[in-house]
Amino acid sequence: MPSYSRLPDCHHPCPPAAKSESLRPNRTTAHTLIALLCAAILGLTADRTHAAFTGTDGAQEWIFSGGKGIGSALIQQRSNAGADMLGANWSYQFYDYPGSHRLQWWAQVSFSHMRINHRGEKQKQKIWELKPVLRWYPQPEAKGIFGEVGVGAAYLSERSFANIDLSTNLNFSLHFGTGYTLDNGHTLSLRYSHFSNGYTNTPNPGFDFASLNWHAKF
């Protein structure tokens, strides 16, 4: 009968199989995207000499805001309802396009302060934002009813506030709003603001508030 050679016994422990690392969101991705977005916003406002500006570009606004945190009925997954919010914003209009509809681009810098008494603990949240805002009037004049949307970057001082636990301080900023511009150029608006890291890290419950805003144009 044919003979078979026996393989030598292994006296040394075999190395364990490499564990597959779970895919984790890259925290630096959000920081890079937000930095690029901020640079684009600054570039739009600084490089005015190469754009065909029309209308009343160059107008400015001081915006004073008061609002409240909201529940989880809309975008955010947890609640900060009951929180009070006060804010101050500065906006610079860098493009105004008159036509059958009126389109305006604004660059906005914002600061918001929120506070809440959560389970017997007084908590505070400070939010800084930088974002371009697109405002649309359905008529040729920049008066009357309008809608607006803004997308940019935000820094939140606290990751834990009320029932919300964020994984990053640096987040994307988004708001939707509507308002009414008076004949003297001053404006009253209502905004819904949302903050998120875009799932570049988890958890990402979101952070929202609603605000009533008075725009003093100068």
Residue pairs with C-beta under 8 A, 6 or more apart in sequence:
25 199
25 200
25 201
25 202
26 200
27 168
27 200
27 201
29 200
30 168
30 170
30 171
30 172
30 197
30 198
30 200
30 201
31 170
33 172
33 198
33 200
34 153
34 170
34 171
34 172
35 153
37 152
37 153
38 130
38 152
38 153
41 107
41 130
41 131
41 132
41 152
44 94
44 105
44 107
44 132
45 92
45 94
45 107
48 57
48 94
51 95
53 94
53 95
53 96
54 96
54 97
54 98
55 96
55 97
55 98
56 93
56 96
56 142
57 93
57 94
57 95
57 96
58 92
58 93
58 94
59 92
59 93
59 96
59 185
59 217
59 218
60 90
60 91
60 92
60 93
60 217
60 218
61 89
61 90
61 91
61 93
61 106
61 187
61 215
61 216
61 217
61 218
62 88
62 89
62 90
62 215
62 216
62 218
63 87
63 88
63 89
63 90
63 91
63 108
63 110
63 213
63 214
63 215
63 216
64 87
64 88
64 89
64 213
64 214
64 216
65 85
65 86
65 87
65 88
65 89
65 112
65 191
65 211
65 212
65 213
65 214
66 85
66 86
66 87
66 211
66 212
67 84
67 85
67 87
67 191
67 209
67 210
67 211
67 212
68 81
68 82
68 83
68 84
68 85
68 209
68 210
69 79
69 80
69 81
69 82
69 83
69 84
69 85
69 114
69 116
69 162
69 208
69 209
70 76
70 79
70 80
70 81
70 208
70 209
70 210
71 79
71 81
72 78
72 79
74 192
74 194
74 208
75 194
75 196
75 206
75 208
76 164
76 194
76 205
76 206
76 207
76 208
77 205
77 206
78 162
78 163
78 164
78 165
78 205
78 206
79 162
79 163
79 164
80 114
80 116
80 161
80 162
80 163
80 164
80 207
80 208
80 209
81 162
82 116
82 117
82 162
83 114
83 115
83 116
83 125
83 161
83 162
83 209
84 114
84 115
84 116
85 112
85 113
85 114
85 209
85 211
86 112
86 113
87 110
87 111
87 112
87 113
87 127
87 211
87 213
88 110
88 111
89 108
89 109
89 110
89 111
89 213
90 108
90 109
90 110
91 106
91 107
91 108
91 109
91 133
91 215
92 106
92 107
92 108
93 104
93 105
93 106
94 105
94 106
94 107
95 103
95 104
95 105
96 102
96 103
96 104
96 105
96 142
97 103
97 104
98 140
99 140
100 140
101 136
101 137
101 138
101 139
101 140
102 136
102 137
102 139
102 140
102 141
102 142
102 146
103 134
103 135
103 136
103 137
104 134
104 135
104 136
104 137
104 142
105 132
105 133
105 134
105 135
106 132
106 133
106 134
106 135
107 130
107 131
107 132
107 133
108 129
108 130
108 131
108 132
108 133
108 150
108 152
109 128
109 129
109 130
110 127
110 128
110 129
110 130
110 131
111 126
111 127
111 128
111 129
112 126
112 127
112 129
112 209
112 211
113 124
113 125
113 126
113 127
114 124
114 125
114 126
114 127
114 161
114 209
115 122
115 123
115 124
115 125
116 122
116 123
116 161
116 162
117 123
118 161
118 162
118 163
123 158
123 160
123 161
123 162
124 157
124 158
125 156
125 157
125 158
125 161
126 156
126 157
126 158
127 154
127 155
127 156
127 157
127 195
128 154
128 155
129 152
129 153
129 154
129 173
130 152
130 153
130 154
130 173
131 150
131 151
131 152
131 153
131 154
131 173
131 175
132 150
132 151
132 152
133 148
133 149
133 150
133 175
134 148
134 149
134 150
135 146
135 147
135 148
136 146
136 147
136 148
137 143
137 144
137 145
137 146
137 181
138 144
138 145
138 146
142 181
142 185
143 181
143 182
143 183
144 180
144 181
145 178
145 179
145 180
146 178
146 179
146 180
146 181
147 176
147 177
147 178
148 175
148 176
148 177
148 178
148 179
148 189
149 174
149 175
149 176
149 177
150 173
150 174
150 175
150 177
151 172
151 173
151 174
152 172
152 173
153 170
153 171
153 172
153 173
154 170
154 171
154 172
154 173
154 195
155 169
155 170
155 171
156 166
156 169
156 171
156 195
156 207
157 169
159 165
159 166
159 167
159 168
159 169
160 166
161 207
164 205
164 206
164 207
165 203
165 205
166 197
166 203
166 204
166 205
166 207
167 197
167 201
167 202
167 203
167 204
168 197
168 200
168 201
170 197
171 195
171 196
171 197
171 207
172 195
172 196
172 197
172 198
173 193
173 194
173 195
174 193
174 194
174 195
174 196
175 191
175 192
175 193
175 194
176 191
176 192
177 189
177 190
177 191
177 192
177 213
178 189
178 190
179 187
179 188
179 189
179 190
179 213
179 215
180 187
180 188
180 189
181 187
182 188
184 217
185 217
186 214
186 215
186 216
186 217
187 213
187 214
187 215
187 217
188 212
188 213
188 214
188 215
189 212
189 213
189 215
190 210
190 211
190 212
190 213
191 210
191 211
191 213
192 208
192 210
193 208
193 209
193 210
193 211
194 206
194 207
194 208
195 206
195 207
195 208
196 204
196 206
196 207
197 204
198 204
